[in-house]
Amino acid sequence: MPENEKITDQDKETISRLLLELATELDLHYDDEDMFALTPSFTVIKEGVKLLERLHTTVHPDVLRILARHNKAHQ
């Protein structure tokens, strides 16, 4: 990756905030029994979490909690 295309700390913060915003909205507006319909959205959230972890960036605990809620709804 060229030097001018590296992911900056601001980029990481933006990704983190976007994940939190999306996860929070899903958490607020959907009941556990409706979580199955959100699998495409949660797949994107999971990919974002993996990206942040690969970049050694802390994932907001609420994002992890909401992912756990989605996973629990699929057991």
N, C-alpha and C positions, 0 to 999 in steps of 0.2 A: 504494500500500500504506500503510495507516495506520501511524503511528509505532510503536505498540505491537506491530506485526506484522513489524517488520524482522528480518532474519536477523542474529543476534548472532555474535560470535566463538566463543562456546560452541557455537552451532548448527553453525557451519562445522567446528569441531573434531569434533563428534559425527558429522557426515556423513563426514568424512575417516576417522575411526576405523572406522565401519561399512563403508565401501568397502574399507579395508585388511583388515578381518576377513573379509569375504565373499571377496575375491580370494585371500587367503592360504589359506582353507579349500579353495577350488576348486583352487588350485595344489597343495596337499598331497595331495589325495585323487583326482585324476584324471590319467591319462596323456594325452599329446598326442593320441593317436588317439581319445580319448573327448571331446575338447573340442567337437566338433560338437554334442553333446547339450546343451551348456551355453550355447548361444547366447542363450536368454532371460535367463539370469543375467548374461551379459556385456553384453547390451544395457542392462540396468539399471546396471551398473558404468560403462559408457561415458556414460550420461546423467548419472550422479553426477559423473564427471570433468568433463564439460562445465559442469555447474552450479558446481563449485568454481572452474574456470577463469574462468567468467563473473563470479564473486565475487572474483576476483583472489586466490585461495587456492592455495597450493602443494599439488600432489597428491603423495602419498607415492611415491617412486621404485619401490617394490615393486609398487604397483598398476599403474603404467605398464609395468613389466617383465612382469607377468602378463597384461596386455592384449596386449602384443606377442606373448607365447607363444600366446595364443588366436588372434590374427590370423594368425600363421605357420602354425598348424595348419589354417587355412582356405584356404591358398594352393594 
